[in-house]
Amino acid sequence: MQHLKVVVVALGSTLLAACSSGEPVTQSQPTTTPVPEAETDQQLESAEEPEAETQPEPQATVTSTEPAATEKFDFAYHLHESLPPEWVAEFQTIMEDMGELAPISPRISEVAGFQSPMDIWAWMDTANNPFPEKPEVSGTCICGDGSDTWMALEMYAEAFKPENLHIHRYQVIVHEYFHVFQIALSGGNEDPVWLLEGGAQAMENLYSQQRYGESAFEYSLFPITATWVDDPSPLEGYEYTEADNNYQFSTFMTLALAKELQLKQGMSETEALRLVLVDFQDAKFGEDDWENVFAETFGMRPEEFYATLNEYTITASPEPWYEGDVVNASPVMPSEDILLEDIFSQTS
């Protein structure tokens, strides 16, 4: 089968990071709490709602922006014809949005295996792997073979059915782009994983809350298992991420850290989120000891922050479809009207 090849040049020059997990990230959602797709008054300036499923088939196109005076990082889009045309259109809009909000740092050139343009391979899982030139591509991840790194977006057909339609089909684009942003800033220093993955998960929900008026924040990231409250240190690496229920606890920790900075250090919400999502990754560049960078950036050592997690309410799951004790994360949910432009315009 043929596929579309769309090359978009120069999305910007500021940050970069990669995803270490080859598994697709799927958003858990209470079956008793459906989240309708809705518009919001606080949409990104360039954004438009996805068009109806009846759009005409996508045509192969090539788009570009004029090169600026500064160094830029590019992406090469390989979008298979199995993808719905409205997803293709929204993918392009999201990439443009993210390029404006969080341009990839030129530091990316110092990370082994990253080069411009970076390939993005996207297709529906019903087509299996339709790219004979890239037989190893699979899943949803920032993946690599040691000499090359790429983004894989294997979209699952079940999530596009009207009865299953979920905003994660767009959130995943934000999530993986933000990993590239993180890697570029940090020079590929992924530690701790809970803040890397929790940061990307927080970012995808901040974006969808602003652009589409829906996110996992509406149900406080439920379910967040209480397993890690007493000792979240195993989540510093990737070994236990499968037990973190799609990084739900990691996202809770990321937002709890921002809330702690607001409560104990008097930061504004946007200042705290900027420090957690951006400045910490920036400060890790060239540094091997992430714990010292954490202490210098946030004014507390990791274990001091971990101890604050016991302050959150733990209850038995109120939903029959999920068993076990869960954390009530409602106190750390971001404001509904917070804007990404404000977060990324903050100075550290």
Residue frames relative to the residue before (quaternion, step in Angstrom):
aa qw qx qy qz dx dy dz
M 1.0000 0.0000 0.0000 0.0000 0.00 0.00 0.00
Q 0.4467 -0.6830 0.5047 0.2815 3.54 -1.08 0.63
H 0.1473 -0.7780 0.5999 0.1148 3.54 -1.24 0.36
L 0.5314 -0.6111 0.4818 0.3348 3.50 -1.26 0.47
K 0.1005 -0.7648 0.6315 0.0790 3.54 -1.09 0.65
V 0.0165 0.8078 -0.5846 0.0743 3.53 -0.43 1.25
V 0.1306 -0.7971 0.5864 0.0619 3.57 -0.61 1.06
V 0.0803 -0.7801 0.6198 0.0285 3.54 -0.76 1.06
V 0.2273 -0.8152 0.5262 0.0835 3.55 -0.59 1.15
A 0.8875 0.0920 -0.0517 0.4486 3.52 -1.18 0.75
L 0.0521 0.7991 -0.5920 0.0905 3.52 0.05 1.34
G 0.7449 -0.3647 0.2236 0.5119 3.59 1.18 -0.08
S 0.2998 -0.7547 0.5563 0.1762 3.57 -1.31 0.02
T 0.4976 0.6840 -0.4549 0.2785 3.59 -0.15 1.17
L 0.8701 -0.0571 0.0385 0.4880 3.77 0.73 -0.54
L 0.0077 -0.8422 0.5384 -0.0272 3.64 -1.15 0.45
A 0.1628 0.7870 -0.5828 0.1206 3.62 -1.03 0.79
A 0.2840 -0.8029 0.5038 0.1448 3.60 -1.08 0.57
C 0.4941 -0.6415 0.5101 0.2901 3.50 -1.33 0.43
S 0.3043 -0.7846 0.5129 0.1697 3.58 -0.80 0.92
S 0.6692 0.4952 -0.2978 0.4672 3.56 1.21 -0.32
G 0.3249 -0.7556 0.5382 0.1838 3.55 -0.87 0.97
E 0.5610 0.6143 -0.3885 0.3962 3.59 1.25 -0.15
P 0.5088 -0.6350 0.4740 0.3364 3.59 -1.03 0.68
V 0.3429 -0.7197 0.5671 0.2070 3.53 -1.07 0.77
T 0.0272 -0.8041 0.5938 -0.0064 3.58 -0.69 1.05
Q 0.4314 -0.7291 0.4801 0.2276 3.52 -0.91 0.95
S 0.3121 -0.7314 0.5742 0.1947 3.57 -0.77 1.01
Q 0.0206 0.8031 -0.5932 0.0526 3.56 -1.00 0.80
P 0.5062 -0.6511 0.4582 0.3315 3.62 -0.86 0.85
T 0.4472 -0.6964 0.4891 0.2754 3.54 -0.90 0.92
T 0.6771 0.4818 -0.2892 0.4751 3.55 1.22 -0.44
T 0.7275 0.3589 -0.2298 0.5377 3.57 1.28 -0.05
P 0.0705 -0.8245 0.5605 0.0335 3.60 0.34 1.14
V 0.2466 -0.7609 0.5850 0.1339 3.54 -1.08 0.78
P 0.2419 -0.7975 0.5322 0.1491 3.61 -0.24 1.16
E 0.4755 -0.6266 0.5201 0.3328 3.53 -1.16 0.55
A 0.0826 0.8039 -0.5799 0.1032 3.55 -0.82 0.99
E 0.4779 -0.6352 0.5177 0.3165 3.51 -1.25 0.41
T 0.1797 -0.7651 0.6069 0.1187 3.54 -1.25 0.41
D 0.5430 -0.6268 0.4458 0.3370 3.56 -1.12 0.64
Q 0.7040 0.4337 -0.2621 0.4975 3.57 1.19 -0.51
Q 0.1958 0.7878 -0.5559 0.1792 3.58 0.66 1.08
L 0.5940 -0.5373 0.4452 0.4005 3.52 -1.26 0.44
E 0.6242 -0.6091 0.3434 0.3483 3.54 -0.97 0.89
S 0.7572 0.3928 -0.2211 0.4727 3.57 0.94 -0.81
A 0.5678 0.6607 -0.3603 0.3336 3.57 1.25 -0.21
E 0.0727 -0.7469 0.6580 0.0625 3.50 -1.31 0.55
E 0.5678 -0.5918 0.4408 0.3647 3.54 -1.13 0.60
P 0.5669 -0.5883 0.4409 0.3716 3.59 -1.12 0.67
E 0.4416 -0.6998 0.4932 0.2683 3.56 -1.03 0.72
A 0.7095 -0.4869 0.3031 0.4094 3.54 -1.25 0.31
E 0.6657 -0.5372 0.3669 0.3655 3.51 -1.32 0.49
T 0.6437 0.5646 -0.3126 0.4113 3.60 1.22 -0.36
Q 0.3233 0.7570 -0.5120 0.2453 3.59 1.19 0.31
P 0.5731 -0.5835 0.4314 0.3807 3.62 -1.14 0.44
E 0.6652 -0.4996 0.3735 0.4104 3.53 -1.26 0.41
P 0.5066 -0.6608 0.4518 0.3202 3.61 -0.99 0.81
Q 0.2708 -0.7466 0.5866 0.1586 3.53 -1.11 0.71
A 0.5643 -0.5907 0.4492 0.3617 3.55 -1.09 0.65
T 0.0469 0.8021 -0.5912 0.0701 3.55 -0.82 1.03
V 0.1941 -0.7355 0.6309 0.1528 3.49 -1.31 0.28
T 0.0059 -0.7995 0.6001 -0.0241 3.55 -0.69 1.08
S 0.0095 0.8004 -0.5991 0.0182 3.54 -1.14 0.55
T 0.2921 -0.7093 0.6031 0.2188 3.49 -1.34 0.25
E 0.5826 -0.5793 0.4272 0.3776 3.56 -1.15 0.51
P 0.4880 -0.6655 0.4679 0.3162 3.60 -0.88 0.83
A 0.3237 -0.7291 0.5708 0.1943 3.52 -1.08 0.80
A 0.6940 -0.4876 0.3322 0.4126 3.52 -1.29 0.07
T 0.6923 0.4633 -0.2758 0.4796 3.59 1.19 -0.50
E 0.6407 -0.5263 0.4003 0.3902 3.54 -1.30 0.40
K 0.1260 -0.8109 0.5703 0.0355 3.57 -0.98 0.84
F 0.2886 -0.7204 0.5991 0.1969 3.53 -1.27 0.42
D 0.2123 -0.8166 0.5326 0.0669 3.55 -0.78 1.07
F 0.2155 -0.7311 0.6274 0.1594 3.52 -1.35 0.36
A 0.2162 -0.7378 0.6228 0.1448 3.58 -1.12 0.70
Y 0.2550 -0.7944 0.5391 0.1149 3.59 -0.57 1.18
H 0.0301 -0.7461 0.6650 0.0125 3.57 -0.97 0.93
L 0.0492 0.8369 -0.5333 0.1129 3.56 0.09 1.35
H 0.3209 -0.7930 0.4884 0.1723 3.55 -0.39 1.24
E 0.5931 -0.6137 0.4030 0.3304 3.55 -1.15 0.70
S 0.5421 0.6179 -0.4040 0.4014 3.61 1.22 -0.21
L 0.5774 0.5966 -0.3753 0.4121 3.61 1.21 -0.36
P 0.5149 -0.6252 0.4767 0.3418 3.62 -0.99 0.74
P 0.5577 -0.6409 0.4057 0.3370 3.61 -0.91 0.82
E 0.6377 0.5154 -0.3529 0.4507 3.62 1.03 -0.63
W 0.6102 0.5237 -0.3575 0.4750 3.61 1.12 -0.55
V 0.6280 0.5373 -0.3326 0.4541 3.58 0.98 -0.84
A 0.6682 0.4984 -0.3007 0.4634 3.57 0.91 -0.93
E 0.6877 0.4722 -0.2894 0.4693 3.57 0.92 -0.86
F 0.5720 0.5768 -0.3677 0.4527 3.58 1.10 -0.64
Q 0.6799 0.4908 -0.2897 0.4615 3.56 0.84 -0.95
T 0.6457 0.5135 -0.3170 0.4679 3.59 1.01 -0.82
I 0.6577 0.5092 -0.3112 0.4596 3.59 0.92 -0.90
M 0.6545 0.5053 -0.3222 0.4610 3.60 0.92 -0.82
E 0.6354 0.5081 -0.3267 0.4811 3.57 1.05 -0.71
D 0.6352 0.5322 -0.3224 0.4575 3.57 0.96 -0.88
M 0.7105 0.4648 -0.2670 0.4558 3.55 0.79 -1.04
G 0.6139 0.5475 -0.3451 0.4519 3.56 1.10 -0.63
E 0.6562 0.4859 -0.2976 0.4947 3.56 1.14 -0.66
L 0.7118 0.4704 -0.2570 0.4540 3.57 0.88 -0.98
A 0.8229 0.0559 0.0552 0.5627 3.54 0.79 -1.08
P 0.0696 -0.8298 0.5531 0.0274 3.59 0.41 1.16
I 0.5377 -0.6536 0.4418 0.2976 3.54 -1.09 0.79
S 0.4617 -0.7114 0.4658 0.2527 3.55 -0.81 1.06
P 0.5472 -0.6044 0.4628 0.3479 3.61 -1.09 0.63
R 0.4901 0.6632 -0.4278 0.3700 3.60 1.25 -0.28
I 0.4942 0.6793 -0.4247 0.3375 3.58 1.18 -0.44
S 0.6100 0.5744 -0.3454 0.4226 3.57 1.13 -0.63
E 0.6638 0.4967 -0.2997 0.4720 3.58 1.25 -0.34
V 0.6004 0.5402 -0.3593 0.4675 3.58 1.30 -0.02
A 0.4724 -0.7006 0.4557 0.2800 3.58 -0.66 1.09
G 0.8067 0.2982 -0.2269 0.4570 3.55 -1.01 0.85
F 0.6589 0.4749 -0.3141 0.4916 3.60 1.25 -0.13
Q 0.1255 0.7789 -0.6055 0.1041 3.52 -0.88 0.94
S 0.3908 -0.7086 0.5439 0.2220 3.52 -1.22 0.59
P 0.5343 -0.2432 -0.8066 0.0692 1.57 -1.75 1.79
M 0.3876 -0.6924 0.5612 0.2354 3.57 -1.15 0.70
D 0.4012 -0.7388 0.4921 0.2260 3.57 -0.78 1.04
I 0.1025 -0.7377 0.6634 0.0722 3.52 -1.19 0.75
W 0.1114 -0.7977 0.5924 0.0160 3.56 -0.61 1.20
A 0.0545 0.8140 -0.5720 0.0848 3.59 -0.60 1.11
W 0.1624 0.7758 -0.5896 0.1555 3.56 -0.96 0.91
M 0.5013 -0.6035 0.5139 0.3469 3.57 -1.31 0.21
D 0.5539 -0.6449 0.4094 0.3312 3.56 -0.97 0.83
T 0.5538 0.6107 -0.3939 0.4065 3.60 1.19 -0.35
A 0.6706 0.4771 -0.2896 0.4887 3.59 1.25 -0.37
N 0.3900 -0.6983 0.4822 0.3573 3.57 1.34 -0.01
N 0.6646 -0.4028 0.3246 0.5392 3.61 -0.81 -0.88
P 0.1509 -0.8444 0.5096 0.0681 3.60 -0.24 1.23
F 0.6118 0.5650 -0.3436 0.4340 3.60 1.25 0.15
P 0.2228 -0.8106 0.5251 0.1323 3.63 -0.02 1.20
E 0.6377 0.5322 -0.3313 0.4477 3.57 1.16 -0.52
K 0.7600 0.2271 -0.1486 0.5906 3.59 1.29 -0.21
P 0.0475 -0.8691 0.4915 0.0266 3.62 0.60 1.09
E 0.6757 0.5187 -0.3009 0.4289 3.60 1.14 -0.51
V 0.5123 0.6618 -0.4270 0.3425 3.61 1.20 -0.18
S 0.2074 0.7633 -0.5887 0.1666 3.58 -0.96 0.90
G 0.7954 0.3527 -0.2305 0.4358 3.53 -1.32 0.29
T 0.4713 -0.6110 0.5421 0.3328 3.50 -1.33 -0.49
C 0.3675 0.7368 -0.4640 0.3267 3.57 -0.19 1.20
I 0.3455 -0.5753 0.6526 0.3517 3.43 -1.51 -0.18
C 0.0202 0.8395 -0.5347 0.0947 3.55 -0.26 1.29
G 0.0470 -0.8121 0.5812 0.0216 3.55 -1.22 0.37
D 0.3458 -0.7318 0.5504 0.2047 3.53 -1.32 0.28
G 0.6940 -0.4522 0.2710 0.4904 3.56 1.25 0.32
S 0.7839 0.2407 -0.1386 0.5553 3.56 1.06 -0.69
D 0.7831 0.1738 -0.0889 0.5904 3.57 1.20 -0.48
T 0.1416 -0.7729 0.6140 0.0742 3.57 -1.16 0.66
W 0.0080 -0.8074 0.5888 -0.0371 3.56 -0.99 0.84
M 0.3934 -0.6605 0.5719 0.2861 3.54 -1.34 0.17
A 0.1298 -0.7733 0.6174 0.0633 3.55 -0.93 0.97
L 0.0242 -0.7808 0.6240 -0.0183 3.55 -0.94 0.97
E 0.0084 0.7896 -0.6101 0.0652 3.56 0.06 1.33
M 0.1667 -0.8263 0.5353 0.0534 3.54 -0.26 1.28
Y 0.3470 -0.7824 0.4934 0.1547 3.53 -0.86 1.05
A 0.5015 -0.7137 0.4094 0.2675 3.53 -0.61 1.24
E 0.5911 0.5900 -0.3696 0.4074 3.59 1.03 -0.71
A 0.6764 0.5115 -0.2907 0.4431 3.59 1.03 -0.77
F 0.6678 0.4856 -0.3007 0.4773 3.59 1.28 -0.16
K 0.4900 0.6454 -0.4437 0.3828 3.58 1.25 -0.06
P 0.6149 -0.5934 0.3633 0.3711 3.61 -0.94 0.81
E 0.6980 0.4720 -0.2850 0.4569 3.59 0.97 -0.77
N 0.7476 0.3581 -0.2038 0.5209 3.58 1.23 -0.37
L 0.3536 0.7875 -0.4677 0.1898 3.57 1.27 -0.14
H 0.0396 0.8178 -0.5667 0.0917 3.55 -0.67 1.12
I 0.5807 -0.6310 0.4083 0.3129 3.52 -1.08 0.83
H 0.5133 0.6612 -0.4236 0.3463 3.59 1.18 -0.31
R 0.5361 0.6207 -0.4160 0.3929 3.61 1.17 -0.40
Y 0.7143 0.3639 -0.2421 0.5465 3.59 1.23 -0.37
Q 0.5899 0.5899 -0.3662 0.4123 3.58 1.07 -0.69
V 0.6293 0.5718 -0.3443 0.3981 3.57 0.97 -0.84
I 0.5937 0.5578 -0.3657 0.4502 3.60 1.11 -0.59
V 0.6524 0.5057 -0.3009 0.4775 3.56 0.96 -0.93
H 0.6394 0.5575 -0.3177 0.4237 3.57 0.91 -0.99
E 0.7349 0.4251 -0.2524 0.4642 3.57 0.73 -1.04
Y 0.5997 0.5358 -0.3680 0.4669 3.60 1.03 -0.67
F 0.6803 0.5070 -0.3063 0.4317 3.58 0.86 -0.95
H 0.5753 0.5568 -0.3905 0.4545 3.60 1.13 -0.46
V 0.6307 0.5111 -0.3424 0.4730 3.59 0.98 -0.74
F 0.6183 0.5461 -0.3214 0.4649 3.58 1.03 -0.84
Q 0.6756 0.4982 -0.2897 0.4599 3.60 0.89 -0.97
I 0.6713 0.5095 -0.2987 0.4478 3.57 0.88 -0.94
A 0.6387 0.5259 -0.3301 0.4544 3.55 0.98 -0.77
L 0.6745 0.5006 -0.2991 0.4528 3.58 0.91 -0.91
S 0.7704 0.3964 -0.1889 0.4622 3.55 0.85 -1.03
G 0.4437 -0.6894 0.4611 0.3395 3.58 1.23 -0.20
G 0.6944 -0.4776 0.2689 0.4662 3.57 1.19 0.55
N 0.4789 0.6460 -0.4504 0.3879 3.60 1.25 0.21
E 0.1723 -0.8504 0.4932 0.0623 3.59 -0.14 1.30
D 0.5708 0.6354 -0.3781 0.3571 3.61 1.18 -0.39
P 0.5975 -0.2898 -0.7472 0.0270 1.50 -1.86 1.71
V 0.5895 -0.6123 0.3999 0.3430 3.54 -1.07 0.76
W 0.6099 0.5683 -0.3751 0.4054 3.62 0.99 -0.69
L 0.6974 0.4400 -0.2810 0.4910 3.60 1.04 -0.67
L 0.5997 0.5407 -0.3578 0.4690 3.59 1.15 -0.52
E 0.7447 0.3864 -0.2197 0.4978 3.58 0.74 -1.07
G 0.6379 0.5178 -0.3281 0.4662 3.57 1.02 -0.74
G 0.6301 0.5332 -0.3274 0.4597 3.57 1.10 -0.69
A 0.6687 0.4875 -0.2984 0.4756 3.58 0.97 -0.86
Q 0.6535 0.5030 -0.3148 0.4699 3.57 1.05 -0.78
A 0.6246 0.5178 -0.3332 0.4804 3.58 1.05 -0.75
M 0.6544 0.5266 -0.3126 0.4436 3.57 0.94 -0.88
E 0.6676 0.5007 -0.3250 0.4450 3.61 0.85 -0.87
N 0.6826 0.4735 -0.2878 0.4765 3.59 1.06 -0.71
L 0.5958 0.5327 -0.3618 0.4799 3.59 1.10 -0.60
Y 0.6532 0.5113 -0.3106 0.4642 3.56 0.99 -0.85
S 0.7208 0.4437 -0.2758 0.4557 3.60 0.73 -1.00
Q 0.5877 0.5564 -0.3704 0.4559 3.58 1.14 -0.54
Q 0.7089 0.4549 -0.2531 0.4759 3.56 0.96 -0.90
R 0.7545 0.4171 -0.2272 0.4529 3.58 0.83 -0.94
Y 0.8186 0.2568 -0.1036 0.5032 3.57 0.89 -0.95
G 0.4467 -0.7084 0.4465 0.3151 3.57 1.23 -0.22
E 0.7266 0.3265 -0.2614 0.5451 3.60 1.12 0.53
S 0.1295 0.7715 -0.6112 0.1202 3.52 -1.16 0.70
A 0.6492 -0.5008 0.3987 0.4107 3.55 -1.32 0.09
F 0.5007 0.6467 -0.4300 0.3823 3.60 1.22 -0.21
E 0.5750 0.6221 -0.3747 0.3769 3.58 1.14 -0.61
Y 0.7719 0.2229 -0.1514 0.5758 3.57 1.13 -0.57
S 0.5468 -0.6872 0.3561 0.3192 3.55 1.19 0.82
L 0.6489 -0.5688 0.2921 0.4124 3.55 1.04 0.93
F 0.2937 0.7818 -0.5088 0.2089 3.61 1.18 0.29
P 0.6243 -0.2444 -0.7413 -0.0306 1.56 -1.87 1.70
I 0.1737 -0.7467 0.6330 0.1081 3.58 -1.03 0.83
T 0.3354 -0.7668 0.5115 0.1950 3.56 -0.33 1.20
A 0.4209 -0.7144 0.5043 0.2411 3.58 -1.06 0.78
T 0.3327 0.7950 -0.4608 0.2121 3.57 1.31 0.01
W 0.7917 0.3750 -0.1637 0.4536 3.55 0.90 -0.95
V 0.3883 0.7578 -0.4701 0.2324 3.62 1.20 -0.01
D 0.7196 0.4498 -0.2639 0.4585 3.59 0.83 -0.92
D 0.8076 -0.0123 0.0301 0.5888 3.58 1.07 -0.68
P 0.0604 -0.8356 0.5460 0.0060 3.59 -0.03 1.27
S 0.3872 0.7696 -0.4546 0.2261 3.61 1.25 -0.07
P 0.5862 0.5691 -0.4074 0.4081 3.69 1.00 -0.49
L 0.6431 0.5350 -0.3240 0.4418 3.59 1.15 -0.52
E 0.4467 0.6747 -0.4635 0.3612 3.59 1.25 0.17
G 0.7479 0.2732 -0.1752 0.5790 3.59 1.26 -0.42
Y 0.6416 -0.5631 0.3745 0.3620 3.56 -1.30 0.05
E 0.4444 0.7416 -0.4363 0.2493 3.59 1.23 -0.27
Y 0.7976 0.3138 -0.1399 0.4957 3.58 0.97 -0.86
T 0.3724 0.7711 -0.4718 0.2100 3.60 1.17 0.14
E 0.5904 0.5684 -0.3853 0.4241 3.62 1.09 -0.51
A 0.6831 0.4673 -0.2797 0.4866 3.59 1.17 -0.56
D 0.5906 0.5903 -0.3551 0.4203 3.59 1.30 -0.03
N 0.4256 -0.7502 0.4444 0.2422 3.60 1.22 0.43
N 0.7413 -0.4169 0.2132 0.4809 3.55 0.62 1.22
Y 0.6519 -0.5639 0.2983 0.4099 3.56 1.01 0.92
Q 0.2662 0.7917 -0.5123 0.1996 3.59 1.15 0.50
F 0.6900 0.4537 -0.2901 0.4837 3.59 0.88 -0.92
S 0.6191 0.5423 -0.3458 0.4506 3.59 1.02 -0.72
T 0.6512 0.4987 -0.3119 0.4796 3.57 1.03 -0.77
F 0.6091 0.5391 -0.3351 0.4754 3.56 1.05 -0.76
M 0.6610 0.5037 -0.3086 0.4627 3.60 0.89 -0.88
T 0.6365 0.5397 -0.3228 0.4465 3.57 0.97 -0.87
L 0.7033 0.4438 -0.2589 0.4913 3.57 0.90 -0.93
A 0.6164 0.5370 -0.3447 0.4614 3.60 1.10 -0.66
L 0.6135 0.5357 -0.3421 0.4687 3.58 1.09 -0.69
A 0.6500 0.4987 -0.3145 0.4794 3.60 0.95 -0.84
K 0.6516 0.5094 -0.3152 0.4654 3.60 0.98 -0.80
E 0.6278 0.5374 -0.3310 0.4556 3.60 1.02 -0.77
L 0.6432 0.5148 -0.3162 0.4703 3.58 1.00 -0.78
Q 0.6422 0.5126 -0.3220 0.4703 3.56 1.06 -0.70
L 0.7239 0.4633 -0.2504 0.4457 3.57 0.85 -1.00
K 0.7867 0.3599 -0.1729 0.4708 3.58 0.86 -0.97
Q 0.7880 0.2951 -0.1583 0.5166 3.58 1.12 -0.56
G 0.4961 -0.7170 0.3920 0.2935 3.55 1.27 0.19
M 0.3684 0.7320 -0.5014 0.2777 3.59 1.12 0.48
S 0.4986 -0.5900 0.5234 0.3595 3.54 -1.25 0.36
E 0.6679 -0.4983 0.3607 0.4190 3.56 -1.24 0.31
T 0.6819 0.4812 -0.2975 0.4636 3.58 0.89 -0.86
E 0.6283 0.5257 -0.3405 0.4614 3.61 1.02 -0.72
A 0.6740 0.5032 -0.2961 0.4526 3.56 0.91 -0.94
L 0.6755 0.4839 -0.2986 0.4694 3.60 0.92 -0.87
R 0.6082 0.5389 -0.3516 0.4648 3.57 1.05 -0.68
L 0.6588 0.5151 -0.3092 0.4529 3.59 0.92 -0.91
V 0.7084 0.4699 -0.2537 0.4616 3.56 0.95 -0.95
L 0.7554 0.4170 -0.2169 0.4566 3.59 0.84 -0.96
V 0.8101 0.2777 -0.1037 0.5058 3.57 1.02 -0.79
D 0.7588 0.4507 -0.2555 0.3948 3.55 0.47 -1.22
F 0.6163 0.5399 -0.3561 0.4493 3.61 1.04 -0.66
Q 0.6464 0.5030 -0.3244 0.4732 3.59 0.94 -0.84
D 0.6374 0.5362 -0.3123 0.4568 3.56 1.02 -0.84
A 0.6876 0.5038 -0.2784 0.4426 3.57 0.95 -0.93
K 0.6262 0.5602 -0.3404 0.4220 3.61 1.16 -0.49
F 0.4791 0.6952 -0.4429 0.3016 3.59 1.17 -0.38
G 0.8392 0.1273 -0.1306 0.5123 3.57 -0.74 1.10
E 0.6388 0.5074 -0.3219 0.4805 3.60 1.29 0.05
D 0.3304 -0.7662 0.5216 0.1780 3.58 -0.90 0.93
D 0.7284 0.4140 -0.2317 0.4944 3.60 1.05 -0.73
W 0.2250 -0.8178 0.5164 0.1181 3.56 -0.02 1.28
E 0.6029 0.5790 -0.3668 0.4084 3.60 1.09 -0.61
N 0.6483 0.4920 -0.3202 0.4849 3.59 1.02 -0.72
V 0.6358 0.5122 -0.3278 0.4754 3.57 1.02 -0.77
F 0.6079 0.5509 -0.3375 0.4616 3.58 1.06 -0.77
A 0.6829 0.4904 -0.2867 0.4594 3.58 0.85 -0.99
E 0.6779 0.4879 -0.2939 0.4648 3.57 0.95 -0.85
T 0.6881 0.4922 -0.2819 0.4526 3.58 1.01 -0.80
F 0.8187 0.2868 -0.1060 0.4860 3.57 0.85 -1.03
G 0.4617 -0.7110 0.4347 0.3039 3.60 1.25 -0.04
M 0.7344 0.2581 -0.2259 0.5856 3.60 1.16 0.55
R 0.4784 -0.6576 0.4965 0.3037 3.53 -1.13 0.62
P 0.6825 -0.5014 0.3192 0.4252 3.62 -1.12 0.47
E 0.6790 0.5003 -0.3074 0.4407 3.60 0.88 -0.90
E 0.6042 0.5381 -0.3581 0.4660 3.58 1.14 -0.54
F 0.6545 0.4874 -0.3112 0.4871 3.55 1.00 -0.78
Y 0.6268 0.5546 -0.3433 0.4263 3.58 0.91 -0.88
A 0.6394 0.5526 -0.3293 0.4211 3.58 1.00 -0.80
T 0.6271 0.5559 -0.3439 0.4237 3.61 1.12 -0.54
L 0.5584 0.6355 -0.3907 0.3628 3.60 1.18 -0.41
N 0.5832 0.5863 -0.3630 0.4294 3.57 1.23 -0.41
E 0.5815 0.6057 -0.3685 0.3990 3.58 1.23 -0.28
Y 0.6251 0.5532 -0.3435 0.4304 3.61 1.21 -0.29
T 0.5633 -0.6390 0.4218 0.3105 3.53 -1.07 0.81
I 0.1255 -0.7702 0.6237 0.0455 3.53 -1.01 0.94
T 0.0374 0.8000 -0.5956 0.0627 3.57 -0.84 0.99
A 0.5892 -0.5020 0.4629 0.4319 3.55 -1.31 0.10
S 0.5996 -0.5823 0.4030 0.3728 3.56 -1.04 0.72
P 0.3392 -0.7558 0.5226 0.2015 3.60 -0.83 0.96
E 0.6641 0.4918 -0.2977 0.4780 3.59 1.28 -0.18
P 0.4734 -0.7065 0.4455 0.2799 3.61 -0.79 0.95
W 0.6552 0.5374 -0.3231 0.4213 3.58 1.13 -0.52
Y 0.7445 0.2802 -0.2051 0.5702 3.59 1.28 -0.10
E 0.1870 -0.7980 0.5674 0.0790 3.57 -0.76 1.06
G 0.6541 0.5166 -0.3886 0.3928 3.54 -1.19 0.62
D 0.6000 -0.5574 0.4347 0.3746 3.52 -1.33 0.21
V 0.1166 -0.8000 0.5879 0.0287 3.55 -1.06 0.83
V 0.4566 -0.6661 0.5269 0.2651 3.52 -1.29 0.51
N 0.3337 -0.7011 0.5892 0.2236 3.56 -1.05 0.79
A 0.0993 -0.8423 0.5298 0.0063 3.55 -0.26 1.29
S 0.3377 0.7841 -0.4792 0.2039 3.60 1.20 0.10
P 0.6418 0.5455 -0.3618 0.3995 3.67 0.95 -0.64
V 0.7337 0.4249 -0.2483 0.4685 3.62 1.13 -0.45
M 0.4350 0.7093 -0.4687 0.2966 3.60 1.22 0.01
P 0.5106 -0.6614 0.4545 0.3085 3.62 -0.94 0.85
S 0.6215 -0.5331 0.4189 0.3925 3.54 -1.24 0.42
E 0.5484 -0.6427 0.4274 0.3217 3.57 -1.05 0.75
D 0.7506 0.3954 -0.2167 0.4830 3.58 1.09 -0.62
I 0.3889 0.7207 -0.4956 0.2894 3.59 1.20 0.25
L 0.2471 -0.7858 0.5573 0.1046 3.56 -1.02 0.87
L 0.5098 -0.6543 0.4695 0.3027 3.54 -0.96 0.88
E 0.5863 0.5794 -0.3721 0.4266 3.58 1.07 -0.67
D 0.6659 0.4965 -0.3050 0.4659 3.59 1.03 -0.76
I 0.6344 0.5285 -0.3296 0.4578 3.58 1.02 -0.77
F 0.7560 0.4076 -0.2198 0.4626 3.55 0.79 -1.00
S 0.6299 0.5065 -0.3530 0.4713 3.59 1.24 -0.10
Q 0.4937 0.6560 -0.4370 0.3674 3.59 1.27 -0.16
T 0.3048 -0.7170 0.5917 0.2072 3.55 -1.16 0.62
S 0.4604 -0.6942 0.4842 0.2678 3.54 -1.05 0.77
